[in-house]
């Protein structure tokens, strides 16, 4: 299954949507059909690795895609605008911390393993260093099959994965990895 943005028709529709809804045509598409603002793309064209992966056929009605992002640390990194896309995403932050701004200057550090519910307005994030993130992009109706929490309770915020899936084996492995990383052991 290909990413829905991979066709020329979809790209044209997205350009129109961006022009009409968010008032900007200042973006370009990179490999794997992701899009960035021109300034972001030019700044991160070489040290950025973004890839999407199709889900197994058994999960395709629940999961749009898996994706990973890797960006080298940059001391001059700017805030990045995140716009609503209609999906719910489960993130695993494997690199350095990521800030989400709650006001112009105030921020929270995003949980290392979290679910970002559907967002209804743009917000800003800023990496604190090296970025390595793996995520699962769920259709909203698909994610509802995996949790008991009403989806409206997840909207516009990060929910730590341990709050949704307490005691999961995935979380135990993440905690072990974090402990090893913080101790400096290989």
PyMOL commands that set and color helices and strands:
alter all, ss='L'
color gray80, all
select helices_A, chain A and resi 8-22+31-33+38-44+140-143+151-154+161-164+169-183
alter helices_A, ss='H'
color red, helices_A
select strands_A, chain A and resi 27-29+35-37+48-53+63-71+80-82+87-93+98-101+107-109+113-116+123-127+131-139+158-160
alter strands_A, ss='S'
color yellow, strands_A
deselect
rebuild
show_as cartoon
